[in-house]
Amino acid sequence: GNLTVDTEQLIVRDGAQILANTFGEGNAGNLKISARESVELIGSSADNQFASALLTSSEEGAIGNGGNLTVDTEQLIVRDGAQILANTFGEGNAGNLKISARESVELIGSSADNQFASALLTSSEEGAIGNGGNLTVDTEQLIVRDGAQIGAGTLGKGDGGSLIVSARESVELIGDSSGLFTSVGLNATGNGGQLTVETGQLTVRDGATIQASAFGAGEAGNI
């Protein structure tokens, strides 16, 4: 089934998660977050086993598609290793991930042990037979720094999704490992998605990257 959260402010922290997954012969539901003021995802669990997350997925062994994940808010903050993910591990396509934040999107840092980067991600994972979803970010200002990442990729037999960033005022990518990525993993056979950035001002500094890469059999996307 579909899962909808409608609130003024949403906080997900310390390894808490909101999930819409399928493990069987059927599609996962869609996950829709509508928060008029803000959405904050912070950190990971005390034992660093689980990132705080919003997630839709077709899990290993499933025969069905993952659901779409939509976040509609004024301000989105993802930090200290928290993640928003739309994946497939099974026989089905991943859902699309769409972020609409009227004021700003900020992705900052990683978990204390660097196991989890703060991230927005769509992917077809290793062993999956299905395409990764498209990832869209629509905002006024986007900041990705201190190792945080936004990416769409494939590690499996399907194509990776496209990454589209539209930030009317500015995009700032700051620090090593920070950036925007579409990728084809080492053992993947699918093609990578396109990477598009539309903004008034683009800043890439201190080791940050915008990259469309292919390490496997498929072709990389265009930037």
SULWOPE-V309996 format. One record per residue. N is the residue number from 1. SS is DSSP state (H for helix, E for strand, - for the rest). D_LAST is the distance of its C-alpha to the last C-alpha in whole Angstrom. Layout:
# SULWOPE-V309996
n->(N:N)
ss->(SS:SS)
d_last->(D_LAST:D_LAST)
This chain:
# SULWOPE-V309996
n->(1:2:3:4:5:6:7:8:9:10:11:12:13:14:15:16:17:18:19:20:21:22:23:24:25:26:27:28:29:30:31:32:33:34:35:36:37:38:39:40:41:42:43:44:45:46:47:48:49:50:51:52:53:54:55:56:57:58:59:60:61:62:63:64:65:66:67:68:69:70:71:72:73:74:75:76:77:78:79:80:81:82:83:84:85:86:87:88:89:90:91:92:93:94:95:96:97:98:99:100:101:102:103:104:105:106:107:108:109:110:111:112:113:114:115:116:117:118:119:120:121:122:123:124:125:126:127:128:129:130:131:132:133:134:135:136:137:138:139:140:141:142:143:144:145:146:147:148:149:150:151:152:153:154:155:156:157:158:159:160:161:162:163:164:165:166:167:168:169:170:171:172:173:174:175:176:177:178:179:180:181:182:183:184:185:186:187:188:189:190:191:192:193:194:195:196:197:198:199:200:201:202:203:204:205:206:207:208:209:210:211:212:213:214:215:216:217:218:219:220:221:222:223)
ss->(-:-:E:E:E:E:E:E:E:E:E:E:E:-:-:-:E:E:E:E:E:E:-:-:-:-:-:-:-:-:E:E:E:E:E:E:E:E:E:E:E:E:-:E:-:-:-:-:-:-:E:-:E:E:E:E:E:E:-:-:-:-:-:-:-:-:-:-:E:E:E:E:E:E:E:E:E:E:E:-:-:-:E:E:E:E:E:E:-:-:-:-:-:-:-:-:E:E:E:E:E:E:E:E:E:E:E:E:-:E:-:-:-:-:-:-:E:-:E:E:E:E:E:E:-:-:-:-:-:-:-:-:-:-:E:E:E:E:E:E:E:E:E:E:E:-:-:-:E:E:E:E:E:E:-:-:-:-:-:-:-:-:E:E:E:E:E:E:E:E:E:E:E:E:-:-:-:-:E:E:E:E:E:E:-:-:-:-:-:-:-:-:-:-:E:E:E:E:E:-:-:E:E:E:E:-:-:-:E:E:E:E:E:E:-:-:-:-:-:-:-:-:-)
d_last->(36:34:34:34:34:35:36:36:35:33:34:33:34:35:34:35:32:32:31:31:31:33:35:36:36:35:32:31:31:29:29:29:29:31:32:33:33:30:29:29:29:30:31:32:36:38:38:34:34:32:30:30:28:27:27:26:27:28:30:31:34:33:32:31:27:26:27:24:24:24:25:26:27:28:27:25:26:25:26:28:26:27:24:23:22:22:22:24:26:29:29:27:23:22:22:19:19:19:20:22:23:25:25:23:21:22:21:23:25:26:29:32:32:28:28:26:23:23:20:18:17:17:18:20:22:24:27:25:25:23:19:18:17:15:14:15:16:18:20:21:20:18:19:18:20:23:21:20:16:14:13:13:14:17:20:22:22:20:16:14:13:10:10:10:11:14:16:18:20:18:15:17:16:19:20:20:18:17:13:10:10:9:12:14:17:20:22:20:20:18:14:11:9:6:5:6:8:11:14:17:17:14:16:15:18:20:18:16:12:8:8:7:10:13:17:18:19:16:13:10:7:4:0)
